[in-house]
Amino acid sequence: METTDTDAPDDEPAPADTAPRISVCNATPERTVFAEEGNEDGWIATDYSVSLTR
């Protein structure tokens, strides 16, 4: 029987490393476009967005 529980190091990247990188572009003063890095087919455009503070 094969052992499935091991103490081997996990090669999975940390969650922060797997978060998608998002670019933001103001197409016009009224329109903002969000695009995921490396995904030319997926984007979101909005006529209303707000600034966030961290």
N, CA, C, O and CB atoms as a CASP TS submission, in Angstrom:
PFRMAT TS
TARGET T0000
AUTHOR 0000-0000-0000
METHOD Language model
MODEL 1
PARENT N/A
ATOM      1  N   MET     1       0.848  -1.173   0.000  1.00  0.00           N
ATOM      2  CA  MET     1       0.000   0.000   0.000  1.00  0.00           C
ATOM      3  C   MET     1       0.900   1.245   0.000  1.00  0.00           C
ATOM      4  O   MET     1       1.881   1.304   0.743  1.00  0.00           O
ATOM      5  CB  MET     1      -0.969  -0.007   1.231  1.00  0.00           C
ATOM      6  N   GLU     2       0.572   2.216  -0.816  1.00  0.00           N
ATOM      7  CA  GLU     2       1.370   3.437  -0.935  1.00  0.00           C
ATOM      8  C   GLU     2       0.986   4.442   0.142  1.00  0.00           C
ATOM      9  O   GLU     2      -0.192   4.623   0.448  1.00  0.00           O
ATOM     10  CB  GLU     2       1.194   4.060  -2.325  1.00  0.00           C
ATOM     11  N   THR     3       2.004   5.099   0.719  1.00  0.00           N
ATOM     12  CA  THR     3       1.768   6.124   1.729  1.00  0.00           C
ATOM     13  C   THR     3       1.421   7.431   1.031  1.00  0.00           C
ATOM     14  O   THR     3       2.109   7.840   0.096  1.00  0.00           O
ATOM     15  CB  THR     3       3.007   6.300   2.652  1.00  0.00           C
ATOM     16  N   THR     4       0.364   8.084   1.479  1.00  0.00           N
ATOM     17  CA  THR     4      -0.047   9.349   0.859  1.00  0.00           C
ATOM     18  C   THR     4       0.262  10.557   1.727  1.00  0.00           C
ATOM     19  O   THR     4       0.282  11.677   1.218  1.00  0.00           O
ATOM     20  CB  THR     4      -1.525   9.318   0.555  1.00  0.00           C
ATOM     21  N   ASP     5       0.505  10.369   3.019  1.00  0.00           N
ATOM     22  CA  ASP     5       0.842  11.479   3.912  1.00  0.00           C
ATOM     23  C   ASP     5       2.352  11.571   4.028  1.00  0.00           C
ATOM     24  O   ASP     5       2.996  10.638   4.505  1.00  0.00           O
ATOM     25  CB  ASP     5       0.191  11.298   5.315  1.00  0.00           C
ATOM     26  N   THR     6       2.924  12.692   3.594  1.00  0.00           N
ATOM     27  CA  THR     6       4.369  12.881   3.671  1.00  0.00           C
ATOM     28  C   THR     6       4.666  14.238   4.256  1.00  0.00           C
ATOM     29  O   THR     6       3.799  15.109   4.318  1.00  0.00           O
ATOM     30  CB  THR     6       5.026  12.734   2.289  1.00  0.00           C
ATOM     31  N   ASP     7       5.898  14.409   4.682  1.00  0.00           N
ATOM     32  CA  ASP     7       6.358  15.698   5.191  1.00  0.00           C
ATOM     33  C   ASP     7       7.206  16.414   4.147  1.00  0.00           C
ATOM     34  O   ASP     7       7.962  17.323   4.490  1.00  0.00           O
ATOM     35  CB  ASP     7       7.157  15.512   6.489  1.00  0.00           C
ATOM     36  N   ALA     8       7.095  16.029   2.904  1.00  0.00           N
ATOM     37  CA  ALA     8       7.863  16.650   1.830  1.00  0.00           C
ATOM     38  C   ALA     8       7.439  18.102   1.668  1.00  0.00           C
ATOM     39  O   ALA     8       6.276  18.441   1.889  1.00  0.00           O
ATOM     40  CB  ALA     8       7.680  15.879   0.504  1.00  0.00           C
ATOM     41  N   PRO     9       8.389  18.971   1.278  1.00  0.00           N
ATOM     42  CA  PRO     9       8.026  20.388   1.080  1.00  0.00           C
ATOM     43  C   PRO     9       6.981  20.537  -0.018  1.00  0.00           C
ATOM     44  O   PRO     9       6.969  19.787  -0.994  1.00  0.00           O
ATOM     45  CB  PRO     9       9.274  21.224   0.730  1.00  0.00           C
ATOM     46  N   ASP    10       6.128  21.494   0.158  1.00  0.00           N
ATOM     47  CA  ASP    10       5.052  21.758  -0.798  1.00  0.00           C
ATOM     48  C   ASP    10       5.577  22.680  -1.893  1.00  0.00           C
ATOM     49  O   ASP    10       6.057  23.776  -1.604  1.00  0.00           O
ATOM     50  CB  ASP    10       3.812  22.388  -0.089  1.00  0.00           C
ATOM     51  N   ASP    11       5.489  22.248  -3.136  1.00  0.00           N
ATOM     52  CA  ASP    11       5.968  23.055  -4.259  1.00  0.00           C
ATOM     53  C   ASP    11       4.926  24.040  -4.760  1.00  0.00           C
ATOM     54  O   ASP    11       5.192  24.793  -5.697  1.00  0.00           O
ATOM     55  CB  ASP    11       6.394  22.159  -5.391  1.00  0.00           C
ATOM     56  N   GLU    12       3.744  24.051  -4.153  1.00  0.00           N
ATOM     57  CA  GLU    12       2.691  24.980  -4.555  1.00  0.00           C
ATOM     58  C   GLU    12       3.101  26.403  -4.185  1.00  0.00           C
ATOM     59  O   GLU    12       3.616  26.623  -3.089  1.00  0.00           O
ATOM     60  CB  GLU    12       1.339  24.607  -3.888  1.00  0.00           C
ATOM     61  N   PRO    13       2.883  27.380  -5.078  1.00  0.00           N
ATOM     62  CA  PRO    13       3.191  28.772  -4.729  1.00  0.00           C
ATOM     63  C   PRO    13       2.255  29.279  -3.636  1.00  0.00           C
ATOM     64  O   PRO    13       1.139  28.788  -3.473  1.00  0.00           O
ATOM     65  CB  PRO    13       3.089  29.674  -5.970  1.00  0.00           C
ATOM     66  N   ALA    14       2.729  30.256  -2.907  1.00  0.00           N
ATOM     67  CA  ALA    14       1.909  30.881  -1.870  1.00  0.00           C
ATOM     68  C   ALA    14       0.715  31.562  -2.527  1.00  0.00           C
ATOM     69  O   ALA    14       0.820  31.977  -3.681  1.00  0.00           O
ATOM     70  CB  ALA    14       2.739  31.902  -1.035  1.00  0.00           C
ATOM     71  N   PRO    15      -0.424  31.694  -1.831  1.00  0.00           N
ATOM     72  CA  PRO    15      -1.614  32.323  -2.431  1.00  0.00           C
ATOM     73  C   PRO    15      -1.338  33.696  -3.034  1.00  0.00           C
ATOM     74  O   PRO    15      -1.910  34.035  -4.070  1.00  0.00           O
ATOM     75  CB  PRO    15      -2.699  32.451  -1.394  1.00  0.00           C
ATOM     76  N   ALA    16      -0.479  34.487  -2.412  1.00  0.00           N
ATOM     77  CA  ALA    16      -0.181  35.817  -2.951  1.00  0.00           C
ATOM     78  C   ALA    16       0.502  35.710  -4.314  1.00  0.00           C
ATOM     79  O   ALA    16       0.356  36.598  -5.154  1.00  0.00           O
ATOM     80  CB  ALA    16       0.709  36.608  -1.974  1.00  0.00           C
ATOM     81  N   ASP    17       1.252  34.614  -4.537  1.00  0.00           N
ATOM     82  CA  ASP    17       1.947  34.429  -5.806  1.00  0.00           C
ATOM     83  C   ASP    17       1.003  34.009  -6.927  1.00  0.00           C
ATOM     84  O   ASP    17       1.339  34.157  -8.102  1.00  0.00           O
ATOM     85  CB  ASP    17       3.042  33.398  -5.647  1.00  0.00           C
ATOM     86  N   THR    18      -0.168  33.490  -6.583  1.00  0.00           N
ATOM     87  CA  THR    18      -1.086  33.001  -7.604  1.00  0.00           C
ATOM     88  C   THR    18      -2.178  34.008  -7.953  1.00  0.00           C
ATOM     89  O   THR    18      -2.994  33.746  -8.836  1.00  0.00           O
ATOM     90  CB  THR    18      -1.716  31.716  -7.145  1.00  0.00           C
ATOM     91  N   ALA    19      -2.204  35.144  -7.281  1.00  0.00           N
ATOM     92  CA  ALA    19      -3.229  36.154  -7.560  1.00  0.00           C
ATOM     93  C   ALA    19      -3.013  36.722  -8.961  1.00  0.00           C
ATOM     94  O   ALA    19      -1.876  36.999  -9.343  1.00  0.00           O
ATOM     95  CB  ALA    19      -3.196  37.291  -6.495  1.00  0.00           C
ATOM     96  N   PRO    20      -4.078  36.897  -9.724  1.00  0.00           N
ATOM     97  CA  PRO    20      -3.919  37.444 -11.073  1.00  0.00           C
ATOM     98  C   PRO    20      -3.461  38.899 -11.023  1.00  0.00           C
ATOM     99  O   PRO    20      -3.826  39.645 -10.114  1.00  0.00           O
ATOM    100  CB  PRO    20      -5.237  37.332 -11.855  1.00  0.00           C
ATOM    101  N   ARG    21      -2.670  39.284 -11.996  1.00  0.00           N
ATOM    102  CA  ARG    21      -2.239  40.677 -12.115  1.00  0.00           C
ATOM    103  C   ARG    21      -3.232  41.381 -13.023  1.00  0.00           C
ATOM    104  O   ARG    21      -3.517  40.920 -14.128  1.00  0.00           O
ATOM    105  CB  ARG    21      -0.769  40.791 -12.675  1.00  0.00           C
ATOM    106  N   ILE    22      -3.751  42.490 -12.549  1.00  0.00           N
ATOM    107  CA  ILE    22      -4.786  43.224 -13.268  1.00  0.00           C
ATOM    108  C   ILE    22      -4.237  44.575 -13.720  1.00  0.00           C
ATOM    109  O   ILE    22      -3.618  45.297 -12.938  1.00  0.00           O
ATOM    110  CB  ILE    22      -6.044  43.413 -12.383  1.00  0.00           C
ATOM    111  N   SER    23      -4.468  44.907 -14.984  1.00  0.00           N
ATOM    112  CA  SER    23      -4.117  46.215 -15.524  1.00  0.00           C
ATOM    113  C   SER    23      -5.379  47.051 -15.610  1.00  0.00           C
ATOM    114  O   SER    23      -6.465  46.528 -15.863  1.00  0.00           O
ATOM    115  CB  SER    23      -3.432  46.090 -16.918  1.00  0.00           C
ATOM    116  N   VAL    24      -5.234  48.352 -15.399  1.00  0.00           N
ATOM    117  CA  VAL    24      -6.367  49.270 -15.473  1.00  0.00           C
ATOM    118  C   VAL    24      -6.038  50.345 -16.496  1.00  0.00           C
ATOM    119  O   VAL    24      -4.946  50.912 -16.492  1.00  0.00           O
ATOM    120  CB  VAL    24      -6.687  49.901 -14.076  1.00  0.00           C
ATOM    121  N   CYS    25      -6.996  50.614 -17.369  1.00  0.00           N
ATOM    122  CA  CYS    25      -6.820  51.626 -18.405  1.00  0.00           C
ATOM    123  C   CYS    25      -8.069  52.491 -18.457  1.00  0.00           C
ATOM    124  O   CYS    25      -9.185  51.972 -18.422  1.00  0.00           O
ATOM    125  CB  CYS    25      -6.537  50.974 -19.791  1.00  0.00           C
ATOM    126  N   ASN    26      -7.894  53.794 -18.539  1.00  0.00           N
ATOM    127  CA  ASN    26      -9.027  54.699 -18.733  1.00  0.00           C
ATOM    128  C   ASN    26      -9.190  54.906 -20.233  1.00  0.00           C
ATOM    129  O   ASN    26      -8.468  55.696 -20.841  1.00  0.00           O
ATOM    130  CB  ASN    26      -8.816  56.073 -17.982  1.00  0.00           C
ATOM    131  N   ALA    27     -10.145  54.190 -20.826  1.00  0.00           N
ATOM    132  CA  ALA    27     -10.389  54.287 -22.262  1.00  0.00           C
ATOM    133  C   ALA    27     -10.901  55.674 -22.634  1.00  0.00           C
ATOM    134  O   ALA    27     -10.526  56.221 -23.672  1.00  0.00           O
ATOM    135  CB  ALA    27     -11.392  53.217 -22.708  1.00  0.00           C
ATOM    136  N   THR    28     -11.749  56.237 -21.797  1.00  0.00           N
ATOM    137  CA  THR    28     -12.242  57.611 -21.911  1.00  0.00           C
ATOM    138  C   THR    28     -12.346  58.125 -20.480  1.00  0.00           C
ATOM    139  O   THR    28     -12.221  57.337 -19.542  1.00  0.00           O
ATOM    140  CB  THR    28     -13.645  57.695 -22.685  1.00  0.00           C
ATOM    141  N   PRO    29     -12.571  59.412 -20.284  1.00  0.00           N
ATOM    142  CA  PRO    29     -12.727  59.902 -18.909  1.00  0.00           C
ATOM    143  C   PRO    29     -13.869  59.219 -18.148  1.00  0.00           C
ATOM    144  O   PRO    29     -13.854  59.172 -16.918  1.00  0.00           O
ATOM    145  CB  PRO    29     -12.961  61.396 -18.926  1.00  0.00           C
ATOM    146  N   GLU    30     -14.848  58.696 -18.870  1.00  0.00           N
ATOM    147  CA  GLU    30     -15.997  58.055 -18.225  1.00  0.00           C
ATOM    148  C   GLU    30     -15.896  56.534 -18.174  1.00  0.00           C
ATOM    149  O   GLU    30     -16.714  55.902 -17.505  1.00  0.00           O
ATOM    150  CB  GLU    30     -17.258  58.442 -18.942  1.00  0.00           C
ATOM    151  N   ARG    31     -14.933  55.922 -18.850  1.00  0.00           N
ATOM    152  CA  ARG    31     -14.888  54.454 -18.950  1.00  0.00           C
ATOM    153  C   ARG    31     -13.536  53.919 -18.487  1.00  0.00           C
ATOM    154  O   ARG    31     -12.483  54.388 -18.919  1.00  0.00           O
ATOM    155  CB  ARG    31     -15.168  53.999 -20.400  1.00  0.00           C
ATOM    156  N   THR    32     -13.591  52.924 -17.596  1.00  0.00           N
ATOM    157  CA  THR    32     -12.404  52.242 -17.102  1.00  0.00           C
ATOM    158  C   THR    32     -12.450  50.794 -17.571  1.00  0.00           C
ATOM    159  O   THR    32     -13.499  50.152 -17.517  1.00  0.00           O
ATOM    160  CB  THR    32     -12.308  52.327 -15.547  1.00  0.00           C
ATOM    161  N   VAL    33     -11.311  50.280 -18.032  1.00  0.00           N
ATOM    162  CA  VAL    33     -11.228  48.899 -18.499  1.00  0.00           C
ATOM    163  C   VAL    33     -10.209  48.156 -17.639  1.00  0.00           C
ATOM    164  O   VAL    33      -9.084  48.618 -17.451  1.00  0.00           O
ATOM    165  CB  VAL    33     -10.836  48.834 -20.014  1.00  0.00           C
ATOM    166  N   PHE    34     -10.619  46.994 -17.118  1.00  0.00           N
ATOM    167  CA  PHE    34      -9.756  46.133 -16.321  1.00  0.00           C
ATOM    168  C   PHE    34      -9.415  44.908 -17.163  1.00  0.00           C
ATOM    169  O   PHE    34     -10.308  44.304 -17.758  1.00  0.00           O
ATOM    170  CB  PHE    34     -10.442  45.725 -14.968  1.00  0.00           C
ATOM    171  N   ALA    35      -8.128  44.528 -17.223  1.00  0.00           N
ATOM    172  CA  ALA    35      -7.712  43.357 -17.995  1.00  0.00           C
ATOM    173  C   ALA    35      -6.737  42.526 -17.170  1.00  0.00           C
ATOM    174  O   ALA    35      -5.875  43.066 -16.477  1.00  0.00           O
ATOM    175  CB  ALA    35      -7.066  43.781 -19.344  1.00  0.00           C
ATOM    176  N   GLU    36      -6.885  41.206 -17.254  1.00  0.00           N
ATOM    177  CA  GLU    36      -5.985  40.291 -16.560  1.00  0.00           C
ATOM    178  C   GLU    36      -4.743  40.076 -17.420  1.00  0.00           C
ATOM    179  O   GLU    36      -4.850  39.856 -18.627  1.00  0.00           O
ATOM    180  CB  GLU    36      -6.691  38.934 -16.251  1.00  0.00           C
ATOM    181  N   GLU    37      -3.571  40.139 -16.801  1.00  0.00           N
ATOM    182  CA  GLU    37      -2.320  39.957 -17.522  1.00  0.00           C
ATOM    183  C   GLU    37      -2.298  38.601 -18.223  1.00  0.00           C
ATOM    184  O   GLU    37      -2.577  37.576 -17.602  1.00  0.00           O
ATOM    185  CB  GLU    37      -1.125  40.085 -16.567  1.00  0.00           C
ATOM    186  N   GLY    38      -1.970  38.593 -19.507  1.00  0.00           N
ATOM    187  CA  GLY    38      -1.879  37.360 -20.271  1.00  0.00           C
ATOM    188  C   GLY    38      -3.209  36.821 -20.766  1.00  0.00           C
ATOM    189  O   GLY    38      -3.241  35.765 -21.398  1.00  0.00           O
ATOM    190  N   ASN    39      -4.307  37.514 -20.496  1.00  0.00           N
ATOM    191  CA  ASN    39      -5.626  37.049 -20.929  1.00  0.00           C
ATOM    192  C   ASN    39      -6.247  38.134 -21.796  1.00  0.00           C
ATOM    193  O   ASN    39      -6.982  38.991 -21.306  1.00  0.00           O
ATOM    194  CB  ASN    39      -6.547  36.708 -19.703  1.00  0.00           C
ATOM    195  N   GLU    40      -5.945  38.088 -23.091  1.00  0.00           N
ATOM    196  CA  GLU    40      -6.440  39.119 -24.005  1.00  0.00           C
ATOM    197  C   GLU    40      -7.928  38.979 -24.298  1.00  0.00           C
ATOM    198  O   GLU    40      -8.548  39.919 -24.795  1.00  0.00           O
ATOM    199  CB  GLU    40      -5.665  39.073 -25.300  1.00  0.00           C
ATOM    200  N   ASP    41      -8.511  37.820 -23.999  1.00  0.00           N
ATOM    201  CA  ASP    41      -9.924  37.588 -24.287  1.00  0.00           C
ATOM    202  C   ASP    41     -10.836  37.979 -23.135  1.00  0.00           C
ATOM    203  O   ASP    41     -12.040  38.140 -23.332  1.00  0.00           O
ATOM    204  CB  ASP    41     -10.143  36.144 -24.627  1.00  0.00           C
ATOM    205  N   GLY    42     -10.284  38.135 -21.936  1.00  0.00           N
ATOM    206  CA  GLY    42     -11.120  38.443 -20.776  1.00  0.00           C
ATOM    207  C   GLY    42     -10.848  39.839 -20.254  1.00  0.00           C
ATOM    208  O   GLY    42      -9.719  40.149 -19.873  1.00  0.00           O
ATOM    209  N   TRP    43     -11.855  40.674 -20.230  1.00  0.00           N
ATOM    210  CA  TRP    43     -11.727  42.025 -19.701  1.00  0.00           C
ATOM    211  C   TRP    43     -13.079  42.493 -19.205  1.00  0.00           C
ATOM    212  O   TRP    43     -14.115  41.931 -19.560  1.00  0.00           O
ATOM    213  CB  TRP    43     -11.170  42.993 -20.768  1.00  0.00           C
ATOM    214  N   ILE    44     -13.058  43.526 -18.382  1.00  0.00           N
ATOM    215  CA  ILE    44     -14.280  44.117 -17.832  1.00  0.00           C
ATOM    216  C   ILE    44     -14.203  45.616 -18.057  1.00  0.00           C
ATOM    217  O   ILE    44     -13.187  46.238 -17.748  1.00  0.00           O
ATOM    218  CB  ILE    44     -14.458  43.778 -16.305  1.00  0.00           C
ATOM    219  N   ALA    45     -15.260  46.199 -18.589  1.00  0.00           N
ATOM    220  CA  ALA    45     -15.337  47.648 -18.772  1.00  0.00           C
ATOM    221  C   ALA    45     -16.478  48.173 -17.919  1.00  0.00           C
ATOM    222  O   ALA    45     -17.513  47.523 -17.771  1.00  0.00           O
ATOM    223  CB  ALA    45     -15.540  48.027 -20.278  1.00  0.00           C
ATOM    224  N   THR    46     -16.272  49.362 -17.358  1.00  0.00           N
ATOM    225  CA  THR    46     -17.316  49.952 -16.521  1.00  0.00           C
ATOM    226  C   THR    46     -17.362  51.459 -16.738  1.00  0.00           C
ATOM    227  O   THR    46     -16.342  52.094 -17.005  1.00  0.00           O
ATOM    228  CB  THR    46     -17.073  49.628 -15.029  1.00  0.00           C
ATOM    229  N   ASP    47     -18.548  52.013 -16.621  1.00  0.00           N
ATOM    230  CA  ASP    47     -18.713  53.461 -16.695  1.00  0.00           C
ATOM    231  C   ASP    47     -18.666  54.089 -15.307  1.00  0.00           C
ATOM    232  O   ASP    47     -18.688  55.313 -15.178  1.00  0.00           O
ATOM    233  CB  ASP    47     -20.030  53.813 -17.388  1.00  0.00           C
ATOM    234  N   TYR    48     -18.601  53.255 -14.265  1.00  0.00           N
ATOM    235  CA  TYR    48     -18.573  53.781 -12.903  1.00  0.00           C
ATOM    236  C   TYR    48     -17.625  52.933 -12.068  1.00  0.00           C
ATOM    237  O   TYR    48     -17.847  51.734 -11.904  1.00  0.00           O
ATOM    238  CB  TYR    48     -19.998  53.799 -12.276  1.00  0.00           C
ATOM    239  N   SER    49     -16.586  53.538 -11.547  1.00  0.00           N
ATOM    240  CA  SER    49     -15.675  52.842 -10.640  1.00  0.00           C
ATOM    241  C   SER    49     -15.279  53.809  -9.534  1.00  0.00           C
ATOM    242  O   SER    49     -15.356  55.026  -9.703  1.00  0.00           O
ATOM    243  CB  SER    49     -14.411  52.303 -11.397  1.00  0.00           C
ATOM    244  N   VAL    50     -14.865  53.269  -8.423  1.00  0.00           N
ATOM    245  CA  VAL    50     -14.474  54.086  -7.279  1.00  0.00           C
ATOM    246  C   VAL    50     -13.044  53.755  -6.895  1.00  0.00           C
ATOM    247  O   VAL    50     -12.571  52.647  -7.146  1.00  0.00           O
ATOM    248  CB  VAL    50     -15.427  53.864  -6.079  1.00  0.00           C
ATOM    249  N   SER    51     -12.356  54.709  -6.291  1.00  0.00           N
ATOM    250  CA  SER    51     -11.000  54.493  -5.802  1.00  0.00           C
ATOM    251  C   SER    51     -11.062  53.862  -4.420  1.00  0.00           C
ATOM    252  O   SER    51     -11.900  54.225  -3.596  1.00  0.00           O
ATOM    253  CB  SER    51     -10.203  55.821  -5.766  1.00  0.00           C
ATOM    254  N   LEU    52     -10.173  52.922  -4.179  1.00  0.00           N
ATOM    255  CA  LEU    52     -10.097  52.265  -2.878  1.00  0.00           C
ATOM    256  C   LEU    52      -8.866  52.748  -2.133  1.00  0.00           C
ATOM    257  O   LEU    52      -7.824  53.004  -2.737  1.00  0.00           O
ATOM    258  CB  LEU    52     -10.069  50.731  -3.034  1.00  0.00           C
ATOM    259  N   THR    53      -8.989  52.870  -0.840  1.00  0.00           N
ATOM    260  CA  THR    53      -7.836  53.199  -0.009  1.00  0.00           C
ATOM    261  C   THR    53      -7.454  51.962   0.776  1.00  0.00           C
ATOM    262  O   THR    53      -8.319  51.195   1.199  1.00  0.00           O
ATOM    263  CB  THR    53      -8.137  54.399   0.942  1.00  0.00           C
ATOM    264  N   ARG    54      -6.180  51.771   0.969  1.00  0.00           N
ATOM    265  CA  ARG    54      -5.690  50.603   1.714  1.00  0.00           C
ATOM    266  C   ARG    54      -5.145  51.027   3.037  1.00  0.00           C
ATOM    267  O   ARG    54      -4.685  50.189   3.812  1.00  0.00           O
ATOM    268  CB  ARG    54      -4.622  49.851   0.930  1.00  0.00           C
TER
END
